[in-house]
Structures are given as structure tokens and as C-alpha cells.
Amino acid sequence: MKDRIDFLTEKLNEANYNYHVLDNPTITDQEYDSMLRELINLEEKYPDLVREDSPTQRVGGEVLDEFQKITHKIPMMSLSNVFNEEEIRDFDKRIKKEGVNPEYVCELKIDGLSVSLLYEEGKLISASTRGDGIVGEDITNNVKTIKTVPLSLKKPVSIEVRGEIYLPKKKLEELNEKRKANNEPLFQNCRNAAAGSVRQLDSKVAASRGLDTFIYHIPNPEDYGIDKHYDALKYLEELGFKTNPENTLVKDVDGILSFIEDKTKKRKDLSYDIDGVVIKLNDIKDQRRLGFTAKYPKWATAYKFPAEEVLTKLEDIIFTVGRTGQVTPNAVLEPVIVAGSTISRATLHNEDYVLMKDLKIGDTVSIRKAGDVIPEVVEAKIERRTGKEIDFKMIDKCPICNSFLHKQEGIVGSFCTNPSCPARNIESLCHFAERSAMNIDGLGDKIIEDFFNYGYIRKYSDIYKLYEHKEELIELEGYGIKSVDNLIVSIENSKKNSLERLLHAIGIEGVGAKTSKILAKRFGSLENLRNADYETLTEINDIGPILARNIEDYFNDELKVKEIEELIGLGLNTTYISTMEATDERVLNKKFVITGAFDFASRDEIKKAIEDKGGITSSSVSAKTDVVIVGSDPGKKYDDAVKLGITIWNEEELRAFLNK
């Protein structure tokens, strides 16, 4: 039976390769189905003989709880962008300036999801996303369902290759027809559909989507005796990978421009989406010679197609308030797809901007994506006006609190100056998410302003419910699946923060990052701090009567306590997670001041060593100071310490402490 199973597996894999990679069927569908049924029956009877590269292993079925992480052995870097002929010629000049006589490989920039495939002795071991370029997500189960990804190579080599997972245009149409029939939200474009399919925890879902691949890169071609990138593409074909037939070797910059002109004309006729052309130096030695910047290879770049413009109707102009109180007009548009995304809103910046463009409610306007990301209103099509359009009029009262707006001399824009305006909550929300507090990457000030004005975030706990609005967020201007997914992951990760970050984030008056850490260390948990009375709080160094009262008042406020309890219910950590080394009795709970200079350690290093061992650092000497550490040129703090009779450590004692 083993011989028959081997025969069927190899015959079916060969048929798959000829059909999906070479687009050259060698057997009929009936023959394929007959052999596949026979193989399935034999594998059910003899499960120990099932091969890893059997076509039956592509149907999916394993359901994951979450994606594991994979660290790339060689970072997956992104590419710099060029947007016109002048910038392409500048790229060519920079190459030549390094003494290189270049020839280039031009490739279509596939609009999909980057993937890294790792093989050992010809067998697929893992597949991962780009992630942040250093660490990606393990999507092996889903990638195995893609028929153009070989489970076994034609040569038993160990190799890492990289490429793009994409969804053909025809498959998108088929998927959306089914989703429409089932009253499910439609996929907006091939890229989002591909990314969403690859990140399904159930591999059967990924298998049903009809994903495809083009492989275009070997990170270490020299290890396989390859010295030209174009030869690397040929080698990938020899191993059984699907490469793009449009890849072209050109001799100079004029060849690049000719390739771009040709593919721009044919772009809409392709069976897959592209958003530009990738230009790579062909000679591998020259690639290594040019090297990399911190972000990009110097030997490659991506030409991005010009932004697409479409027409739609300006249905209304609404006003939002930012954390500074500035009131901004925003266009409400009849939803329209621009460069693959549905756009229904765009900022109009300020009153002068609207008047300059002579925009009226009801106008037909042209919309484009600046840099293929941010939607903007280009102009009103005045020739299409019917006379029913409504003139724009700037409001004179805040749309949130109804206070009169103020225009500051020399500053463009109108401002709400009411310090109690609810929109000012934006400021506290920005503080909550900032790096020194909950450290939520991707939730910057501008994004919080947007989410506040759209009604998604009005209080801290709303941040941890954003995942409920994922589909809506993806459709907002300037957002997409990747940015929203990354934001949701960052929000989820922030739940694990140590207590001091939460205390700093919730905005107890007078409690900054340093005091938050003192409180977190002292009480260990939020519950203990909530139960602490005024007397207990004032016994702590650096907690005076005003600060103690502020803390007590905060936890006596019913609304604030309700919000804290909701955060706890959403899974936020409320205990102190110690990163301290073993405490040292000489510093534990003692207050230190550092003065003067040290040639063997920075002040930050000294502070960290003291705090890690349980001590407290301060910038000023007082009667509550326990130790003053004195370096060269100490200044007045040394004199104050002598007058108050405070213990003084010299450099020798500090060295002994640090070296312990």
C-alpha cells in the first residue's frame, strides 16, 4: 500500500503544480478527483502511511486558540518609496554614485500580505507573517492550505524564501457573492480579504478562500551559489515555487520607466491587485556593498502608483472638538471606494480651508488618498451644481458644550475655551494611553481624538472594548486591518502592566509616575491602596497631607470607583509586578539624593540601582532625606546634608554598593 500511496501523492502534487503554478493542466478534473478519492480512502485505512506533503493535508481543520510568535533569523525589512520619474532617476544616481554600473530587476508590487516560508531538507517547517520585521506570527496551518505553496520542494534543500500571499480578483467576487447571500459584511478589497483569511484561527476557513502566492526573494542567495537576483528567481522556480511571470531584467533607468509605463496600462487587466513596481539591483555583491539604512535596503525601492481620484457627494459638514479645544469641520461623504477602501469621512481642517476650496453641502466632490493612505477632498465640481447646494457656515458655539468659540490672533482655527467641556476628556484619555502610563502603542493623540468624536471612546474602559467595533474601525479613513489588529493587540497587552502604570494612568491629582511606583511598591495591590486611610498614607515618605487627601478623595468618588471596577472586570492587572533585585537593608524604604558627577556610572543608573533594591530617590535634600550620595563638584546639596546631619556616601561607598 505504501507504494500506491506514494504514487498517488506524487502524481497529485505534480498535477497541482502544473495546474496552479504553471497554469498548464496535465490531467482532467475527473482523473484528479478519482485519484484524490482513492488516496483519501487509503490514508483512512493506513493513517501511519500519510505523507506530510500529501494533498489531503491542505484542507485545513486545526483550530488554534491564538497565533504563536516566530522570530525571523534575518529581519524582513520594508522598502523605501518613490512616486515619480525624478525620484526614480535620483535612486539610480545614488546607486551609480557608489561606483556601481547597475542593471535592475523590475517586479510587480503585489497588494497582499508578506510571508516567510522556512524549509528543512525540502520539507515545509513553518510560515510566518512579517510582523514588525523582527517577530512575526506563525501562520503555518493556514499557509499549508494554499495550493501554490509546495509542502515538499523539488530539491531537498534547507532554505528560507519570502513572497506575498494574495487573493485573486475573481476569488474576491465569488466570496462577496456568497457573503451577500448570507447577509455578511462584504470584503472591501483583495488585500484586506487576504490578510483576514491568513489570520483565521480555523484553517478550514483559510482553505475555503482560494488564496494564492508569488515568491520573490531568498534572503541569503550566496549560500546557494547565486550571485544575481534574477537567477535567484529562476532558482525559486526550479524548487517548485510560483514566481510572477512579469518579472523583467532591465539594463538601465530608461528600462525601469518603460516597464512602469507598460504595467500601469495593463494594471486593471491583471487577475490580481498591484499597487506599484519594485525595483531591485540585480547583482548580489553590489546589494551587499550598498547595504541598508536603519529601515530599508539601499539597493531596492518601490514605485507607488499615483493616488486614485473618485467622485462622490458631500452630504454634510459636521464639527468635532480636539483635546486642545480646536473645532474642526469634517466632510460627511456618500460612501465611496477609493484605492480599495470605503471612505465616508474626511477632515476639512479649518474654516479657511473650506472657504478656499469653495465647498458647499450637496456638492459633487473629488476624493483621493494622499500617499494612498489619508483621504482628502480635492475640489468641488462646480459645473455639476444644481443651485440646491447649501453654503458652508462656520459655527460660533462648541458642538459639545455650547460655549462660544474664540479665534486667537495669528492662529488659524476656532477654539472652545471652556475648561469643563466634556471634549477635554480627550486629554485625560491621551494621558491614559501614553508611554509613561498604560503604554498603548498605536493609540496616539490624534487617533484618540477621532475615536472620541466618533463615539467609540468616552472613558478609560471604552478603550478595552474597541475590539467590539473592529469592522467599523477598519472602514474609517486612514485605518485598515493591519493597524486596527495591531492596536487591539497593544490594548490587550496593556492589561498585563504592573500596578504603578495603572495608578499613573487614571489621573489621581498630584500622583505622577514616581509617586505611583512608591504607592504600588508600598501597598502591592489596588485593593490595599483603596482601603488605606489618611493616616496610613501620610506615613509614607513623599506622600504629604494634600496628596494623601487627593488619593482618599479619588477612591471616595462613586463615578471613579465605578470606572475602576469596570477596568478590573475587563481583566486589567491591579497588582505590583516587582522587577527588583533582592532588597538591600541599607536602602530599603530609604530616601536618597544624588549630587555631583561620577565617572563610573550615570545618575539614571544609580537611581535605578537604588530603586531596584527598594530605595526611593529624590531631587532635593530635606529633613526626611536618609542618604546623600556625593560625587565630584557636589554643590549646595552637600552643604545642606552636612548641616542636617544626613548620612553621606562618597564614591567609594557608592562603588561598593553598586558592586555588591
Summary of the structure (lengths in Angstrom):
residues: 660
radius of gyration: 31.2
end to end distance: 69.3
largest distance: 98.5
contacts: 2005
relative contact order: 0.06
helix: 40%
strand: 22%
